[in-house]
Amino acid sequence: MINQEPSASLLFRKPVRISVTLANVAYRELERRSGEQGRSLSNLAAYLLEVSLVKAKD
């Protein structure tokens, strides 16, 4: 029988760092929202990207 569970190495992969270039208006909005939510700009950007990818998958 084949194990259908994802391996531990897939579940605990190290995050990957990337660089992106944003329009100034997008950057300012991201900065404003991160301040309101008390989270770092990069944390909010990563969260919003992940959420949008999940929604696009549905």
C-alpha positions in Angstrom: 0.0 0.0 0.0 1.3 3.5 -0.9 1.5 6.1 1.8 -0.7 9.0 0.8 0.5 11.3 3.6 2.9 14.1 2.6 6.4 13.5 3.8 7.8 15.5 6.8 10.3 17.2 4.5 7.4 18.7 2.4 5.5 19.9 5.5 8.5 21.6 7.1 10.3 23.2 4.1 12.2 26.3 4.9 10.6 29.5 3.6 12.1 31.0 0.4 13.0 34.7 0.1 12.2 36.6 -3.1 12.3 40.2 -4.2 9.4 42.0 -6.0 9.0 45.4 -7.5 5.7 47.1 -6.6 4.0 50.2 -7.9 4.4 53.1 -5.4 0.6 53.1 -4.7 0.7 49.4 -3.9 3.7 49.8 -1.6 2.0 52.7 0.3 -1.2 50.7 0.7 0.8 47.6 1.9 2.7 49.8 4.3 -0.5 51.4 5.7 -2.2 48.1 6.2 0.8 46.5 7.8 0.9 49.4 10.3 -2.8 49.0 11.1 -2.4 45.3 11.7 0.8 45.6 13.7 2.7 43.2 11.4 5.7 43.5 9.2 5.3 44.6 5.6 6.9 41.4 4.4 4.7 39.2 6.6 1.6 40.9 5.3 2.8 40.7 1.7 3.5 36.9 2.1 0.1 36.4 3.8 -1.8 38.3 1.0 0.0 36.4 -1.7 -0.7 33.0 -0.1 -4.4 33.9 0.3 -4.7 35.0 -3.3 -3.1 31.8 -4.5 -5.5 29.7 -2.5 -8.5 31.7 -3.8 -7.3 31.4 -7.4 -7.1 27.6 -6.9 -10.8 27.3 -5.9 
